[in-house]
Amino acid sequence: MIPLEPITALVGLGMGMWSKVKQQQNDTLNAAIMRDKVYMDDTKDARKMTSPGIQYTRRIIAFAMVGTYCAMHLGISVPELLNLTSSVTVGYTEVKPGFLFLPDKEVFKWHVVEGSAITPAFNHAVMLLLGFYFGAGGSGKR
């Protein structure tokens, strides 16, 4: 005959541990939801702000970034026109494909480029800041 008492005790222990883990996950989720509600309220308050000083600050930042971006493009082309080129070291990621069940491998490579280069990171940073400016301005009620 199979003793059922130890088996039921083990099942009960497992269920108790499982319920505690589920309760902790539930508490963590509820805390995250409450935290997000606080951040959403702060975001709504920031979007409702109509202070001209803040609007001018945002505009100055956006125009400074666009001006710097344009000046950098123009400034880089001047030495090339005068034949005063120099070398620039640029790094980027290359993906080497795997074979059969082996995974792909990402390798960071450094290359020397003759002339001037504007890195993609700079382009992304400018577009990110412009997106923050124009995206936040477009979300408000007019």
Residue, then its C-alpha position, 0 to 999 in steps of 0.5 A: m500500500i502506498p502511504l498517501e500522507p507524505i505525498t499529500a504533505l509534499v504536494g501541500l508544501g509545493m502548493g504553499m511555496w508556489s502561492k507565496v511566489k505568485q503573491q510576491q509577483n502580484d505585489t511587485l506588479n501592483a507596486a509597478i502599476m502604482r509607480d507608473k500612475v505617479y509618473m503618468d501624473d507627473t507627465k500630464d502636469a509637465r505637458k499642461m505647463t504653459s510657462p513661456g520660459i520653458q517653451y523658449t528653453r525647449r526651442i533654444i535647445a532644438f535650434a542649438m542642436v540643429g545649428t550645431y548639426c548643420a555647422m558640423h556638416l559644413g565645417i567638415s566639408v571645408p578641410e576636404l575642399l582645401n585638401l587638408t584631409s586627415s584620418v578618422t577612426v570609426g568603430y561599428t558592429e559587424v555580425k558574423p553569421g553562425f553555422l548550422f546550430l551555432p549562433d551569430k557572433e557580433v564583433f566590434k571593429w575599428h576602421v580608419v577612414e581617410g577624410s572626415a566622418i559624422t558618426p551615426a551616434f551623432n545623427h541619432a542623438v540629434m534626431l532623438l532631441l528633435g523628436f523630444y522637442f517636436g514630439a512633446g510639442g505635438s502632444g499638447k492640446r491647442 
